[in-house]
Amino acid sequence: MRIPAHSVCTAIRDDIVSGVYERGGRLTEEVLARRYGVSRVPVREALRTLEAEGFVVTRRHAGACVAEPTTQEAADQLEIRMLLEPLAAARAAQRRTEAHLKVLRGLVRLGQERSRQGQSEDLRSLGGWFHETLAQTSGSPGLITMLTQLRHKIAWMYTVEQPEQPAASWAEHGAIVDAVARGDVERARALTAQHTERAMAAHRLRAPRKGGRVRTSQHPVNTVGLQH
């Protein structure tokens, strides 16, 4: 059965973000199609989408390659996120639903519990889910798409140090949810701006690896015919 193009796109993007494909490395349609067990058509469509998102570039005589973002381009991603996250929170305060608030509050409770237990890996995932849910609560499809792409790019470009006081970070999350629940647009915006600025300070640029080798993907896709 043919895998939809959007699933192939997700698989390739995830593998770029996780470093399976190194920056500057070639992305050959035939190799990718064999790797994911699909035809070249969805691979070609996926590469077009990823080029529009900035993960892939097309070079003369080389074809599709993984992009190599500059330091300034990476810095721009953080600055854009610091502008959009507060906007998403402000919109969320206007458009929240009880279902969204229930999820946000549940994530805050889990985050606070994991903070007390010192479970850092769980906190990383929970933090991502929190901000993704906050964006969803904004009810703005365009804003949600932009923030989703930013999260992918920032994860690709940066490593993130765990906060020294995770409980304080989750207290900030809780205050944001309280402001959203009350419909306090300006407070939700201001608290999210402060939180995002502090969080961005923990980001460190990833050092690009060289060598052009493709590492083993852990992505759960059809890998029949995969050759290493």
C-alpha positions in Angstrom: 0.0 0.0 0.0 1.4 3.4 -0.9 2.3 5.7 2.0 0.7 9.2 1.7 3.2 11.9 0.7 2.6 13.8 4.0 3.7 10.8 6.0 6.9 10.5 3.9 7.5 14.2 4.5 7.1 13.8 8.2 9.5 10.8 8.2 12.2 12.7 6.3 11.8 15.9 8.4 12.0 13.9 11.6 15.2 12.2 10.4 16.7 15.6 9.3 15.9 17.1 12.7 17.3 14.1 14.6 20.5 14.2 12.5 20.0 11.0 10.5 20.8 13.2 7.4 23.7 15.5 8.0 23.6 19.2 6.9 24.7 19.5 3.4 24.2 15.9 2.6 22.5 14.8 -0.6 18.9 13.5 -0.5 18.5 11.3 -3.6 15.0 10.3 -4.5 15.8 6.8 -5.4 17.7 6.2 -2.1 14.9 7.8 0.0 12.2 5.8 -1.8 14.1 2.6 -1.1 14.7 3.6 2.5 11.1 4.3 3.3 9.6 1.6 1.1 7.7 4.0 -1.2 7.7 5.1 -4.8 9.7 8.2 -5.8 6.5 10.3 -6.4 5.7 10.9 -2.6 9.4 11.4 -2.0 9.6 14.1 -4.7 6.5 15.8 -3.2 8.0 15.6 0.3 11.3 17.2 -0.8 9.3 20.1 -2.4 7.5 20.7 0.9 10.7 20.5 2.9 12.4 22.9 0.6 9.6 25.4 1.2 10.0 24.9 4.9 13.7 25.5 4.8 15.0 22.0 5.6 16.1 21.2 2.1 17.8 23.2 -0.7 18.2 22.3 -4.4 21.8 22.8 -5.7 22.9 22.8 -9.3 24.7 19.5 -10.2 23.8 18.0 -6.8 20.0 18.1 -6.6 18.3 18.1 -3.2 20.5 18.5 -0.1 19.9 19.1 3.5 20.1 22.8 4.2 23.0 24.4 6.1 21.5 27.2 8.2 23.8 30.1 9.1 24.2 31.3 12.7 22.1 34.4 11.8 19.3 32.2 10.3 19.3 30.1 13.5 19.2 33.3 15.7 16.3 34.5 13.6 14.3 31.4 14.4 14.5 32.1 18.1 13.6 35.8 17.6 10.5 34.8 15.5 9.4 32.3 18.2 9.7 35.0 20.9 7.3 37.1 18.9 4.8 34.3 18.0 4.5 32.4 21.3 3.1 35.4 23.2 0.7 36.1 20.3 -0.5 32.5 20.5 -1.1 32.8 24.2 -3.1 36.1 23.7 -5.2 34.4 21.1 -5.7 31.4 23.4 -7.0 33.7 26.1 -9.7 34.9 23.7 -10.6 31.5 22.1 -9.9 28.9 24.9 -12.3 26.0 25.3 -12.8 23.9 28.4 -11.3 20.9 26.6 -8.1 22.8 25.9 -7.9 24.1 29.4 -8.4 20.6 30.8 -5.4 19.4 28.8 -3.2 22.4 29.7 -4.0 22.0 33.4 -3.3 18.3 33.2 0.1 18.9 31.6 1.0 21.5 34.3 0.1 19.0 37.0 2.3 16.3 35.4 5.1 18.8 34.8 5.1 19.8 38.4 5.0 16.2 39.6 7.9 15.2 37.3 9.9 18.2 38.4 9.6 17.0 42.0 10.7 13.6 40.9 13.6 14.9 38.8 12.5 13.1 35.6 14.2 15.4 33.1 13.4 13.4 29.9 9.7 13.4 30.7 9.9 17.2 31.4 11.3 17.8 27.9 8.4 16.0 26.2 5.8 17.5 28.5 7.1 21.0 27.8 6.8 20.4 24.1 3.3 19.1 24.5 2.4 22.1 26.6 3.5 24.7 24.1 1.9 22.7 21.2 -1.4 22.6 23.1 -1.2 26.3 23.9 -0.7 27.0 20.2 -3.7 24.8 19.3 -5.8 26.7 21.8 -5.1 29.9 19.8 -7.6 28.6 17.2 -5.4 30.1 14.4 -4.4 27.5 11.8 -1.8 29.8 10.3 -0.2 30.6 13.6 -0.3 26.9 14.6 1.5 25.9 11.4 4.2 28.5 11.8 4.9 27.6 15.4 5.0 23.9 14.6 7.6 24.6 11.8 9.6 26.8 14.2 9.7 24.0 16.9 11.0 21.6 14.3 13.7 24.0 13.1 14.8 25.0 16.6 15.1 21.4 17.6 17.2 20.8 14.5 19.5 23.8 15.1 19.8 23.8 18.8 20.3 21.7 21.9 18.4 22.8 25.0 19.8 22.8 28.5 17.4 21.7 31.2 16.5 24.5 33.5 18.3 24.5 36.9 14.9 25.0 38.6 12.3 23.1 36.5 9.7 23.6 39.2 9.9 27.4 38.6 9.5 26.9 34.9 6.4 24.8 35.4 5.1 27.4 37.8 5.4 29.9 34.9 3.4 27.4 32.7 0.7 27.3 35.4 0.5 31.1 35.6 0.1 31.3 31.8 -2.8 28.8 32.0 -4.5 30.7 34.7 -4.3 33.9 32.6 -5.6 32.1 29.6 -8.5 30.6 31.7 -9.5 34.0 32.9 -9.4 35.5 29.4 -6.7 38.0 30.5 -5.2 38.6 27.1 -2.5 41.0 28.1 -1.3 39.0 31.1 -1.2 35.8 29.0 0.9 37.7 26.4 3.3 39.2 29.0 3.8 36.0 31.0 4.5 34.0 27.8 6.9 36.6 26.5 8.9 36.5 29.8 8.8 32.7 29.9 9.9 32.3 26.3 12.8 34.8 26.7 14.1 32.9 29.7 13.7 29.5 27.8 15.6 30.8 24.8 18.6 31.6 26.9 19.0 27.8 27.5 19.4 27.1 23.7 22.9 26.3 22.4 23.7 25.9 18.7 24.4 22.4 17.5 27.8 21.9 16.0 27.3 20.4 12.5 28.8 17.0 12.0 30.8 16.3 8.9 31.5 13.1 7.0 28.3 12.8 4.9 27.2 9.5 6.4 23.6 8.6 7.1 22.9 7.2 10.6 20.3 4.6 11.3 16.8 6.0 11.5 14.5 5.1 14.4 11.5 6.5 12.5 8.6 4.0 12.5 8.1 3.8 8.8 8.1 1.0 6.3 11.8 0.2 5.7 11.5 -2.8 3.5 14.4 -2.8 1.1 16.5 -0.5 3.2 20.2 -0.6 2.5 22.9 0.8 4.8 
